[in-house]
Amino acid sequence: MTPILWRRAEPGDAAALSILGGATFLASFAHDHPGAALIAHIHGAHGLPYYEAALADPDQTILIGETPLGAPVGYAMVTPPNLPVPTDATRDVELKRIYLLAGWQGGGRGDALMGLVEEEARRRGAERLLLAVYPQNERARRFYERHGFAQIGDMVFMVGDVPFRDLIYARTL
């Protein structure tokens, strides 16, 4: 099994993250999200300017996973909490995104990435990790629940101009 080499993303990684973010979002949600809304969402939420700004923000951390040849295959994004539930900025962080390309899932790779996310959250002094997940994404929900997350709320998540319901999960670190 080809290893994934994980590191903290740098400003020069914005283009790779934009491609990876768009590809993983499209692959994850094309089965039940309208095409025009998906494309609009990807242009904004996964465009190059989005990742350039995120990488320039010292309050956000992006971990990028690459093959030994440098091809990006996964990433995770840890940010201050921005979810419609009560949070404490001194003890909470949000796992904004966590994705692996389909061919790189399995074999404990997702567990390893979650371990790196937990290390980053603890490094920040966090006591609780929050995230939002699409209810119909059963695989993701099982993954999070296996890692100790439980639902604490829900929210509307806009994909383009189409509203979707997301569940808000949290776990104590």
C-alpha positions, 0 to 999 in steps of 0.5 A, spaced: 500 500 500 502 506 497 503 511 503 500 518 504 505 523 507 502 528 511 504 535 512 501 542 514 499 545 508 503 552 506 501 558 501 504 554 495 499 548 496 492 553 495 492 550 487 492 543 489 487 544 495 482 547 490 483 541 485 482 536 491 477 540 494 473 540 488 474 533 486 472 530 493 466 534 494 463 533 487 465 525 488 461 525 495 455 529 493 454 528 485 449 523 486 444 527 490 445 534 489 443 538 483 449 539 478 449 547 477 448 548 485 454 543 486 458 547 480 457 554 484 458 551 491 465 548 488 467 555 485 466 559 491 467 554 497 473 550 493 476 556 489 483 558 489 481 564 493 478 560 498 484 556 500 489 562 499 485 566 504 485 560 509 492 558 508 494 566 510 489 565 516 494 563 522 487 561 526 486 555 520 490 549 519 490 545 513 493 538 513 495 535 506 496 528 504 500 526 498 503 520 495 511 519 495 511 523 488 507 529 491 500 528 488 495 530 493 490 525 495 487 528 502 486 533 506 483 536 513 482 543 515 481 545 522 478 552 524 475 556 529 468 554 530 463 557 526 457 553 527 450 555 529 450 551 536 453 554 543 461 554 542 467 556 546 472 559 542 477 557 548 476 550 548 472 548 541 475 547 534 471 545 528 473 540 523 471 544 517 473 539 512 476 532 512 477 528 505 480 522 502 480 521 494 476 514 493 482 510 491 486 512 498 480 510 503 481 504 507 486 501 510 486 505 516 488 512 512 482 515 515 483 513 522 490 516 521 488 522 519 483 523 524 489 522 529 492 528 526 486 532 526 486 530 534 493 532 535 492 539 532 486 540 536 490 538 542 495 543 540 491 548 540 488 547 547 481 544 545 477 540 549 472 539 544 472 537 536 465 539 532 463 538 525 458 538 520 456 532 516 450 531 511 445 526 514 445 521 508 452 520 508 452 514 512 459 512 511 462 519 514 457 518 519 459 511 521 466 514 521 465 520 526 461 515 530 466 510 531 471 516 533 466 518 539 462 523 535 455 524 537 449 529 534 448 536 538 444 539 533 443 541 526 443 546 521 442 548 513 448 548 509 447 551 502 450 548 496 449 554 491 442 556 492 440 549 494 439 548 502 441 542 505 440 539 512 447 538 516 447 534 522 452 538 527 457 533 531 461 534 537 466 529 541 470 531 547 478 530 546 
